[in-house]
Amino acid sequence: MTIPNSLITTRFNATSIAADVVAGLDLTSVRAIVTGASSGIGLETARALASAGAEVTLAVRNIAAGAKAAEDIAKSTRNERVRVIALDLANQASVANFVQSWKGPLHLLINNAGAIPSTLSRTVEGWELQFATNYLGHFTLSLGLHDALAVGAREWGEARIVSVSSTAHMRSPVVFDDIHFERREYDPQAAYAQSKTANSLFAVEATRRWAADGIVTNTANPGGIATGLQRDFTQKQKDYLAAAEAAGVFVYKTVEQGAATTLVAAVAPEFAHTGGHYLTDGQEAHTVPNDADLFKNSDGVKQWAIDPDIAQKLWTVSLELIGQPAA
């Protein structure tokens, strides 16, 4: 992993849109997977990649919605190389089936999908649903696609994974002694925050382990975007967002603007061959202390989300959870 002496900057900012990032790029030799691509940020990420010529696979839980999205993308970009494959990230068997179905090299893996249930839900393993979907499902998917990414890196010169996080990561570290809310009172916001911290930590450790294979991972914070994720919010969650917006923590972006930072991590030359970075508004974010106030530091990343020792610990715990040997 390359560790720069200063933060990485680009020409993009909070107002940039997805189309700006891919403008002028020729991605016809690139194969990409975007999870959760039937709507919202994932859809616009997939559309931008397809507009630059990439072959894009929409990995979605709802096949009908995915098929509609693929048709829309193909029509708007005139790129017919858009396909749909079923993927339920909360179901480890579904993840395994997806991995088994993948043939050939892979150059870009965009781990975008997410869930924010308002009440405590668990998978068949007993895992808390947000941690299982937002993080563990993507962790297993990335492990399973490692070899395809390594082939893609040899073919294209590099392969990248983008792990989508959120400013919400500031609300919680990974609580290792009770990840799945078996003892503490369930708080959907804390659960979401923990999963997004985990996504950022994944980028740090995946890069440490896989950079020698030509694979790097960076974390993207899309910013505040009104999407379907908020449809089941409790009144408390809605009130919190309203207070944050009123305090100037964020200004709502369009989905096209939200997808821009993901695409910077995916294709911008500044992030070629370097990983473990947390991006916001198209730039690498500055690090703030773990006790920093979220409302005053919303453009930063807390230390607990990029700490290499914590990242290694999470990787080991994750392997144990999914029943794979430590490596």
SULMO-V36548 format. One record per pair of residues at least 12 apart in sequence whose ideal C-beta (glycine too) atoms are under 8 Angstrom apart, sorted by the first residue. I is the first residue (numbers start at 1). GAP is how many residues later the second one is. D is the distance in whole Angstrom. If there is no record, write none. Layout:
BEGIN
{{I/GAP/D} {I/GAP/D}}
END
This chain:
BEGIN
{{1/206/5} {1/207/6} {1/210/5} {1/215/7} {1/273/7} {1/274/6} {1/275/5} {2/271/7} {2/272/4} {2/273/8} {3/273/8} {4/270/7} {7/276/7} {7/277/4} {7/278/8} {7/279/6} {8/262/5} {8/263/7} {8/266/7} {8/269/6} {8/275/7} {8/276/4} {9/261/7} {9/274/5} {9/275/7} {10/254/6} {10/258/5} {10/260/5} {10/272/5} {10/273/6} {11/271/8} {12/248/6} {12/249/8} {12/252/6} {12/256/7} {12/269/8} {12/270/3} {12/271/8} {13/268/6} {13/269/5} {13/270/7} {14/209/7} {14/237/8} {14/239/7} {14/243/7} {14/267/4} {14/268/7} {15/242/7} {16/241/7} {16/244/4} {16/266/6} {17/237/7} {17/239/4} {17/240/5} {17/242/8} {17/243/6} {18/26/5} {18/27/7} {18/29/7} {18/30/4} {18/238/5} {18/239/8} {18/241/4} {18/242/5} {18/245/6} {19/29/6} {19/32/7} {19/237/7} {20/240/7} {21/27/7} {21/239/5} {21/242/4} {21/243/6} {21/246/7} {21/247/7} {21/261/8} {22/26/5} {22/27/7} {22/29/6} {22/30/4} {22/241/6} {22/245/6} {25/27/5} {25/242/6} {26/26/7} {26/27/6} {27/22/6} {27/25/4} {27/26/5} {27/27/4} {27/240/7} {28/25/4} {28/26/7} {29/78/8} {29/126/8} {29/127/7} {30/19/7} {30/23/8} {30/24/4} {30/25/7} {30/77/5} {30/78/6} {30/126/7} {31/23/7} {31/24/5} {31/26/8} {31/73/7} {31/74/6} {31/75/6} {31/76/5} {31/77/7} {31/121/7} {32/14/8} {32/17/5} {32/22/5} {32/23/7} {32/24/5} {32/25/7} {32/74/8} {32/75/6} {32/76/4} {32/77/8} {32/78/7} {32/234/8} {33/23/8} {33/24/5} {33/26/5} {33/69/8} {33/73/7} {33/75/7} {33/76/5} {33/77/7} {33/112/8} {34/12/4} {34/15/7} {34/22/6} {34/23/7} {34/24/6} {34/25/7} {34/76/4} {34/78/6} {35/24/4} {35/25/8} {35/52/6} {35/54/7} {35/75/7} {35/76/6} {35/77/5} {35/78/4} {35/103/7} {35/106/7} {36/23/8} {36/24/7} {36/76/5} {36/77/3} {36/78/7} {37/19/8} {37/21/4} {37/22/7} {37/23/6} {37/29/7} {37/32/6} {37/75/7} {37/76/8} {38/20/6} {38/22/5} {38/24/6} {38/27/4} {38/28/5} {38/30/7} {38/31/5} {39/26/7} {39/30/7} {39/188/7} {39/189/6} {40/185/7} {40/187/4} {40/188/6} {40/189/7} {40/215/6} {40/218/8} {41/71/6} {41/123/7} {41/181/5} {41/184/6} {41/186/7} {41/214/6} {41/217/5} {41/218/5} {41/221/7} {42/16/8} {42/68/7} {42/70/4} {42/71/7} {43/26/5} {43/29/8} {43/30/8} {43/212/7} {44/211/5} {44/212/5} {44/214/7} {44/215/4} {45/65/6} {45/67/6} {45/214/4} {45/217/5} {45/218/6} {45/221/8} {46/12/6} {46/23/7} {46/27/6} {46/36/7} {46/64/8} {47/25/8} {47/26/5} {47/29/6} {47/30/6} {48/211/6} {48/215/6} {49/59/7} {49/214/8} {49/217/8} {49/218/8} {50/23/5} {50/24/7} {50/27/4} {50/29/4} {50/31/7} {50/32/6} {51/25/8} {51/26/4} {51/28/7} {52/215/8} {53/26/6} {54/25/8} {54/27/8} {54/54/7} {55/26/4} {55/27/8} {56/17/7} {56/23/8} {56/25/7} {56/26/5} {56/27/8} {57/25/8} {57/26/5} {57/27/7} {57/28/6} {58/12/6} {58/24/7} {58/25/7} {58/26/5} {58/27/7} {59/26/6} {59/27/8} {59/28/4} {59/39/6} {59/54/7} {59/82/8} {60/24/6} {60/25/8} {60/26/7} {60/27/6} {60/53/8} {61/25/7} {61/26/7} {61/27/5} {61/28/8} {61/52/8} {63/21/6} {63/23/6} {66/18/4} {67/17/5} {69/15/8} {70/12/5} {70/13/7} {70/14/5} {85/13/6} {85/16/6} {86/12/7} {87/26/8} {87/54/8} {88/49/8} {89/24/6} {89/43/8} {89/44/5} {89/45/8} {89/47/8} {89/48/3} {89/49/6} {89/52/7} {90/25/7} {90/33/5} {90/39/6} {90/42/5} {90/43/5} {90/47/6} {91/32/7} {91/33/8} {91/46/8} {92/33/7} {92/45/8} {92/48/6} {92/230/7} {95/42/6} {95/45/5} {95/46/5} {95/49/7} {96/44/8} {96/48/7} {98/43/7} {98/46/8} {99/42/7} {99/45/3} {99/46/6} {102/43/6} {102/46/6} {104/44/7} {104/47/8} {105/43/6} {105/44/8} {105/46/4} {105/47/4} {105/50/5} {105/51/8} {106/39/6} {106/42/4} {106/43/5} {106/45/8} {106/46/5} {106/53/7} {107/42/8} {107/45/4} {107/46/8} {107/48/8} {107/49/5} {107/51/8} {107/52/5} {107/53/7} {108/51/7} {108/52/6} {108/53/8} {108/54/7} {108/158/5} {108/159/8} {109/32/8} {109/33/6} {109/36/6} {109/40/7} {109/50/8} {109/51/8} {109/52/5} {109/53/7} {110/51/8} {110/52/5} {110/54/8} {110/152/6} {110/156/6} {111/27/4} {111/30/7} {111/31/7} {111/50/7} {111/51/7} {111/52/5} {111/53/6} {111/88/7} {112/50/8} {112/52/5} {112/150/7} {113/20/7} {113/21/8} {113/24/8} {113/25/8} {114/16/8} {114/19/7} {114/20/5} {114/50/7} {114/81/8} {114/115/6} {115/14/6} {115/15/6} {115/18/4} {115/19/6} {115/114/7} {116/14/7} {116/72/7} {116/76/5} {116/113/5} {116/114/7} {116/116/7} {116/117/7} {116/121/8} {117/12/6} {117/13/7} {117/71/7} {117/115/6} {118/70/5} {118/114/5} {118/115/6} {118/116/5} {118/119/7} {119/67/8} {119/69/7} {120/61/6} {120/66/4} {120/68/8} {122/58/7} {125/196/8} {126/54/7} {127/53/6} {127/194/7} {128/51/7} {128/52/4} {128/53/5} {128/58/8} {128/63/6} {130/58/7} {130/61/4} {130/62/5} {130/64/8} {130/65/5} {131/48/6} {131/49/7} {131/60/7} {131/63/6} {131/64/5} {131/67/7} {133/62/8} {134/58/7} {134/61/4} {134/62/7} {134/64/8} {134/65/7} {135/60/5} {135/63/4} {135/64/6} {135/67/7} {135/183/8} {136/182/6} {136/185/6} {136/186/7} {138/25/7} {138/61/7} {138/64/7} {139/63/6} {139/179/5} {139/183/7} {140/182/5} {142/19/6} {142/60/7} {142/64/7} {142/75/8} {143/181/7} {146/64/7} {146/67/7} {146/69/7} {149/12/7} {149/61/8} {149/64/7} {149/66/5} {150/60/8} {150/63/4} {150/64/7} {150/65/6} {153/60/6} {153/61/3} {153/62/6} {154/60/7} {157/57/7} {158/56/5} {158/57/8} {158/58/7} {158/114/6} {158/115/6} {159/54/8} {159/55/6} {159/56/5} {159/57/8} {160/55/7} {160/56/6} {160/57/7} {160/58/7} {160/105/7} {160/106/6} {160/107/8} {160/111/7} {160/115/8} {161/42/7} {161/45/6} {161/54/7} {161/55/7} {161/56/4} {161/57/8} {162/55/7} {162/56/6} {162/57/8} {162/58/5} {162/100/5} {162/103/4} {162/104/5} {163/36/5} {163/37/7} {163/39/5} {163/40/5} {163/43/8} {163/54/6} {163/55/7} {163/56/5} {163/57/7} {164/35/7} {164/55/8} {164/56/5} {164/57/8} {164/58/7} {164/98/6} {165/31/5} {165/32/8} {165/34/5} {165/35/5} {165/54/5} {165/55/7} {165/56/5} {165/113/7} {165/140/7} {166/26/7} {166/27/8} {166/30/4} {166/55/6} {166/56/7} {167/54/6} {167/56/7} {167/57/8} {167/82/7} {167/83/7} {167/113/8} {167/127/7} {167/131/5} {168/21/7} {168/24/6} {168/25/5} {168/28/5} {169/24/6} {169/27/4} {169/28/4} {169/30/8} {169/31/6} {169/52/8} {169/132/7} {169/133/7} {169/136/5} {170/23/7} {170/122/7} {170/124/4} {170/127/7} {170/128/8} {170/132/5} {171/18/6} {171/19/6} {171/22/4} {171/123/7} {172/18/5} {172/21/4} {172/22/5} {172/25/6} {173/21/7} {173/24/6} {173/117/7} {173/129/8} {173/131/4} {173/132/8} {173/137/8} {174/20/6} {174/23/6} {174/24/5} {174/27/7} {174/130/8} {174/136/7} {174/140/6} {175/19/6} {176/137/7} {176/138/8} {176/141/7} {179/15/7} {179/138/8} {188/46/7} {188/49/7} {189/47/8} {189/48/6} {189/51/7} {197/105/8} {197/107/6} {197/108/5} {198/116/6} {199/20/6} {200/19/4} {200/78/6} {200/101/7} {200/105/4} {200/106/6} {201/104/6} {201/105/7} {201/106/7} {201/109/6} {201/110/4} {201/113/5} {202/15/7} {202/109/7} {202/112/7} {202/113/8} {203/14/4} {203/15/6} {203/16/4} {203/72/6} {203/73/6} {203/74/7} {203/75/7} {204/71/8} {204/72/4} {204/102/6} {204/103/8} {204/104/6} {204/107/4} {205/103/7} {205/106/4} {205/107/6} {205/109/7} {205/110/5} {206/69/7} {207/68/3} {207/69/4} {208/68/7} {208/100/7} {208/103/8} {208/104/8} {209/106/8} {211/62/8} {211/64/6} {214/59/8} {216/55/8} {216/57/6} {216/58/6} {216/59/3} {216/60/8} {217/58/5} {217/59/7} {218/47/4} {218/53/6} {218/56/8} {218/57/5} {218/58/7} {218/59/5} {218/60/8} {218/61/6} {219/46/7} {219/58/7} {219/59/5} {219/60/7} {219/82/8} {219/86/8} {220/41/5} {220/42/4} {220/44/7} {220/45/5} {220/59/5} {220/60/8} {221/40/6} {221/57/7} {221/58/7} {221/59/4} {221/64/7} {221/80/8} {222/31/7} {222/36/4} {222/37/7} {222/39/6} {222/40/6} {223/27/6} {223/30/5} {223/34/7} {223/35/6} {223/38/7} {223/57/7} {223/58/7} {224/17/8} {224/20/8} {224/21/7} {224/25/8} {224/26/4} {224/27/7} {224/28/5} {224/29/6} {225/27/7} {225/28/5} {225/29/7} {225/30/6} {225/32/8} {225/33/4} {226/26/6} {227/28/7} {244/50/8} {244/51/7} {244/54/8} {247/48/5} {248/47/8} {249/45/7} {249/46/5} {249/49/5} {250/48/6} {260/22/6} {261/18/5} {261/19/6} {261/20/6} {261/21/5} {264/15/6} {264/18/5} {265/12/8} {265/14/5} {276/30/7} {276/32/8} {278/23/4} {278/27/7} {278/28/6} {280/19/6} {280/20/8} {280/21/8} {281/18/7} {285/14/6} {285/15/5} {285/16/5} {286/13/8} {286/14/5} {286/15/7} {287/13/7} {287/14/6} {287/15/8} {287/16/6} {287/19/7} {288/12/4} {288/13/7} {288/14/6} {288/15/7} {289/13/7} {289/14/6} {290/12/5} {290/13/5} {290/14/5}}
END
